[in-house]
Amino acid sequence: MAPQPTAQQVIEGQRQDWNRVAGGWEKWDRYFDEQMAFLNHRLVADARLHTGMKVLDLGSGTGYPALLGAQTVGPNGSVIGMDLAEQMLEVARRKANRLGLNHITFQAGDVTALPFEANVFDAATSRFCLMFLPEIPKAADEIARVLKPGAWVATAVWSAPEKNPSIGLSMAAIKQVIELPPPDPAAPGIFRLAKSGELAGLFQQAGLIDVTEQEFLAEWSYASADEYYTSLMEIAAPVQNLMAKLTDAQKQDVKQRITQAASNYRRGGRIVFPMAVRMVAARKPL
Ligand SMILES: C[S@@+](CC[C@H](N)C(=O)[O-])C[C@H]1O[C@@H](n2cnc3c(N)ncnc32)[C@H](O)[C@@H]1O
């Protein structure tokens, strides 16, 4: 069996992966914003953001939900968006400039080692980041440390692959073409926090209270199976990594399988996928 990568190697891999796809995220930004903005609103609500607050967004990527957080807290508040990938943050900064938001800053860093004093943030948010961390309990401890007493953290992570076919079917198609080692359920990855109670339990262990969890069901849609395939290849770093293992002929085969499988989700002229997101919120005791 191949040796497990160290935490530092995982983090370095993540940094490279997400920097590589930053151009794709910028290209597809409008589409994903239109399809997934409701999750930002849900996170802003779960974190109880209001005017004047100082907020930390973990793994902001190209600025979600940090930008909505900044609009919500207003110029008397502030938001720091943190991410490993400097090139994702460059996209986020351009968007903040366009929106005229001067009270948001984007800072490169690892969310498992937060460079902040204890008890400084009024709230924290995080969308689709925590499952990629090699040491999630450490991140939970760090979140608990930097929040002020009584402050909320609100997070979104992907639920199970079978409930998220837009991600799961691409993995399944690749597995039909090349043999992949069975996934290690403890290894960082898209579905690492899919199980009910997992992240909630880590928040509890970190000393957070009033933990809530909901599997939030929704849909997202694409104009065509080809559009879905193209966006997937340009933004999904974990899928890109698997595709890189294939020959050109295998890539064609996978493309055909993915677009074929996606066509099964055609409804009303679009490809409509269900999605299931695990929303986990908690707060620091007073
Ligand atoms: C799927 S993207 C989500 C970005 C954004 N929050 C969104 O929802 O659009 C995951 C992000 O997590 C970041 N990330 C992964 N591990 C991280 C770590 N240890 N510290 C900070 N950011 C990390 C990646 O660089 C990437 O930008």
Ligand as a Chemical Component Dictionary entry (heavy atoms), coordinates in Angstrom:
data_LIG
# 
_chem_comp.id                   LIG 
_chem_comp.type                 NON-POLYMER 
_chem_comp.pdbx_formal_charge   0 
_chem_comp.three_letter_code    LIG 
# 
loop_
_chem_comp_atom.comp_id 
_chem_comp_atom.atom_id 
_chem_comp_atom.alt_atom_id 
_chem_comp_atom.type_symbol 
_chem_comp_atom.charge 
_chem_comp_atom.model_Cartn_x 
_chem_comp_atom.model_Cartn_y 
_chem_comp_atom.model_Cartn_z 
_chem_comp_atom.pdbx_ordinal 
LIG C1  C1  C 0  -14.385 23.877 -3.557 1  
LIG S1  S1  S 1  -13.401 25.291 -3.204 2  
LIG C2  C2  C 0  -14.625 26.289 -2.372 3  
LIG C3  C3  C 0  -14.354 27.744 -2.470 4  
LIG C4  C4  C 0  -15.476 28.673 -1.981 5  
LIG N1  N1  N 0  -15.647 28.630 -0.548 6  
LIG C5  C5  C 0  -16.786 28.355 -2.674 7  
LIG O1  O1  O 0  -17.670 27.764 -2.039 8  
LIG O2  O2  O -1 -16.930 28.688 -3.862 9  
LIG C6  C6  C 0  -12.378 24.739 -1.850 10 
LIG C7  C7  C 0  -11.389 25.777 -1.405 11 
LIG O3  O3  O 0  -10.800 25.345 -0.163 12 
LIG C8  C8  C 0  -9.459  25.778 -0.159 13 
LIG N2  N2  N 0  -8.676  25.006 0.823  14 
LIG C9  C9  C 0  -8.438  23.667 0.846  15 
LIG N3  N3  N 0  -7.688  23.353 1.919  16 
LIG C10 C10 C 0  -7.446  24.512 2.589  17 
LIG C11 C11 C 0  -6.711  24.845 3.762  18 
LIG N4  N4  N 0  -6.069  23.919 4.490  19 
LIG N5  N5  N 0  -6.673  26.143 4.146  20 
LIG C12 C12 C 0  -7.294  27.108 3.426  21 
LIG N6  N6  N 0  -8.009  26.851 2.300  22 
LIG C13 C13 C 0  -8.074  25.571 1.880  23 
LIG C14 C14 C 0  -9.006  25.566 -1.587 24 
LIG O4  O4  O 0  -7.843  26.286 -1.901 25 
LIG C15 C15 C 0  -10.242 25.986 -2.382 26 
LIG O5  O5  O 0  -10.181 27.328 -2.784 27 
# 
loop_
_chem_comp_bond.comp_id 
_chem_comp_bond.atom_id_1 
_chem_comp_bond.atom_id_2 
_chem_comp_bond.value_order 
_chem_comp_bond.pdbx_ordinal 
LIG C1  S1  SING 1  
LIG S1  C2  SING 2  
LIG S1  C6  SING 3  
LIG C2  C3  SING 4  
LIG C3  C4  SING 5  
LIG C4  N1  SING 6  
LIG C4  C5  SING 7  
LIG C5  O1  DOUB 8  
LIG C5  O2  SING 9  
LIG C6  C7  SING 10 
LIG C7  O3  SING 11 
LIG C7  C15 SING 12 
LIG O3  C8  SING 13 
LIG C8  N2  SING 14 
LIG C8  C14 SING 15 
LIG N2  C9  SING 16 
LIG N2  C13 SING 17 
LIG C9  N3  DOUB 18 
LIG N3  C10 SING 19 
LIG C10 C11 SING 20 
LIG C10 C13 DOUB 21 
LIG C11 N4  SING 22 
LIG C11 N5  DOUB 23 
LIG N5  C12 SING 24 
LIG C12 N6  DOUB 25 
LIG N6  C13 SING 26 
LIG C14 O4  SING 27 
LIG C14 C15 SING 28 
LIG C15 O5  SING 29 
# 
